[in-house]
Amino acid sequence: MYQALYRKYRPQSLDEVAGQKVITKTITNEIMHNKLSHAYLFAGPRGTGKTSIAKIIAKIINCEHPNGIKPCEECVNCTQFNLKQSTDIIEIDAASNNGVDEIRELKSKVNLVPTTGKYKIYIIDEVHMLTVGAFNALLKTLEEPPAHIIFILATTDPHKIPNTILSRCQRFDFEKISENDIVDRLKHIVEVENIQIQEDALHEIARLSDGGMRDSISMLDQVISYVDEGVTITAKEVHEMNGSLSQIQLTEFMNTFIHHDLENVFLLVDQYNQSGMNIIKLTEEIILYLRNLMLYKEVPQYFQHHHFDLDIYKNIAQEINLTEIISMIEVLNQSLNEMKGASSPKIILEMTLIKLLSHTSVQNTQSEIVKNDIKVEEVSVPSKTKTETKTVQENKTVKIESNKEENEKKDSAPLEISPVDLEIKEKMKQVKQIRIDNALSKLDKRVILSIRQMEGEIRSKILDPEFNQVASMVMDGALKAAGNEYLVYVYPDENSSDLFNENILLTEKMFEQIFHHSYHLISTYQDDWDVIKNEFNHKLKKYEYQEETYSLEQLLNGNKDSKKEKDQMQELFGDIVEYQ
């Protein structure tokens, strides 16, 4: 019968264990100096050697004629261990034997002396699965076991184990195994098995296994079965078998995305989905690719210590800036958490991609507006004299530099504000204060929870041409207060908050469609909210409901009409018209 490679090449001595040098050295010294503990806890990710080291310890300490830390492989105990017939090494799977009765049975047998060996070793795997009652039953035995008993507990979730158990064990935290250590082990296996495989393929297996030696060997076993006998295995076969994308395929996808080829972006997602690729894994691959791209732009020397083909990042790195990369990673990470509990991760990925593209489109549109404004001004320049032209250009330079400084300070006010604009701004400030006070006057956390539960409905509006921008904007904010049918959203910066408030009417229309209820919205920024929250929590201010003194619809639409009229006058008469 065929034996899986991960079982066939399980380490048989501490020297063969890869990537856990601190742990193997400590245990080696304990065995050599006869300072073994009565209870060990091995904690760490799956496939990093916890159970393997537990079995090796059991084999060494029961060997009759060990050569240092190497078992003799000839005595009765070694022979029984190799044949899996040892009665002194008891393995218990806590996932299926997690009750009080099983632990009580264990307790009843611990006083029995070993049959042939020096110690009776209990290896309890996935120990975090034990019930509270089972842990309590184990507690006293674990604290003061008979001299011939050693407990080795293994777990992937040590935080689920009671502190009373943890404090009675000598704990070892296993690390993820490095890519180089995994590749070295895989090279040894393929050499012994006489398998033809490219080194790039081994590195891809090591990367995809995420630090798990067992996972990497299992993946190698699968790809050997996938490829026809006698054919050299390449990275392409590894990705086909694993349902993942190569770096070249990821580059193709990112190029399509960066160039706003929306149709092909979604065709590629469909293609990946139809080929059986896990969408969550695909998202993780995209995030990892963006992370590598970020490091390539900022710390290229980092890749000197890793196996990477840097040429694939060379061209794409010139077409995307660092801010965009970081923003994309943040948004995709948030979506990844949502995908793990969603019934259709593909839809969430598609909405996320549209959200990212819509943000970029807004930025590009704003850049085009700025460019067009400059072009209009330049067209009007030839009608002036050379001296006037020079003066205008100098004034433009001063204005641009001034705007640049103000943007850096995140001050969105224009250089010159008319009395009308000042009045509108002051009225909006009053509306904002009234709406926040009204929300806090009868704060209702149940409303906040009900709105948050419907975030999926809000996110779906990203696909709606009428509401896509405001829906995306709402998802970027945080609902912090609700009451009296008023909702208060908070944003990290003042510019985002102002943008929300400028689009309140459209956002309220979207909310009415979703919730079939009229809500009054308002937004503020984090620093301002911190002050408001402090006043509310310490009761420094009395919050009472009051009617709005201004019509928000008239206020916002009137402001737009005024600006539109000014733009038309400017277009018709240029600098001749002087506004009061």
Protein Blocks (a to p, Z undefined) as FASTA:
>chain_A
ZZdfklmmgcfbfklpghilmlmmmmmmmmmnopacfbdcdeddehiopmmmmmmmmmmm
mpfbdghjacehlammlmmmmnopafkbccddfklmmcfklmmmmmmmmmpccfklmbdc
dddehkllpcfklmmmmmmmmmmgcfkbccddddfblmlpcfklmmmpccdddddddfkl
mmmmmmmmmmmnopacdfklmmmmmmmnnopaklmmmmmmmmmmmpcghiacdfklmmmm
nopacfklmmmmmmmmmnopaklmmmmmmmmmmnopafklmmmmmmmmmmmmmmmmmmmm
lmmmpccdfklmmmmmmmpcfklmmmmmmmmmmmmmmmmmcfblmlmmmmmmmmmmmmmm
mmmmmmmmmmmmmmmmmmmmmmpcfklmmmmmmmmmmmmmmmmmmmmnopabdfbdcfkl
mmmmmmmmmmmmmmmmmmmmmgcfklmmmmmmmmmmmmmmmmpmklmmmmmmmmmmccfb
dcehiacdddfbfklmmmmmmmmmmmmmmmmmmnopacddddddfklmmmmmmmmmnopa
ccdddddfbdfklmmmmmmmmmmmmmmmmmmnommbccZZ
